[in-house]
Amino acid sequence: MLVNQKQKKFLKSMAHSLSPLVLIGKDGVSENLYESIAVSLKAHELVKCSILKSCPQSVNEVAIECALHTKSEVIQIIGRVIVLYKQSSEKKIKLP
């Protein structure tokens, strides 16, 4: 599902108050990390991930890889924090 600009703005405002659920460190991205993000997305639909300075990959690379492997969308990248969204079957977040 593609998210339009109005919906992205809404999701960004929701993500502002969230704390990061996933930390990406020196090991970078791996299958275990993708699985962890997928579980978090299924439970919350909107997930904030923090990328530590020890991560060997760039923030953009991590965001793209995580989105591809979890079939989610990158909503926002600010500094070393990314926000991912994937609509679950329960549709917990009502998009405008």
Secondary structure, DSSP 8 states (H G I E B T S, - for coil): ----HHHHHHHHHHHTT---SEEE-TT-S-HHHHHHHHHHHHHHSEEEEEE-TT-SS-HHHHHHHHHHHHT-EEEEEETTEEEEE---TT--S---
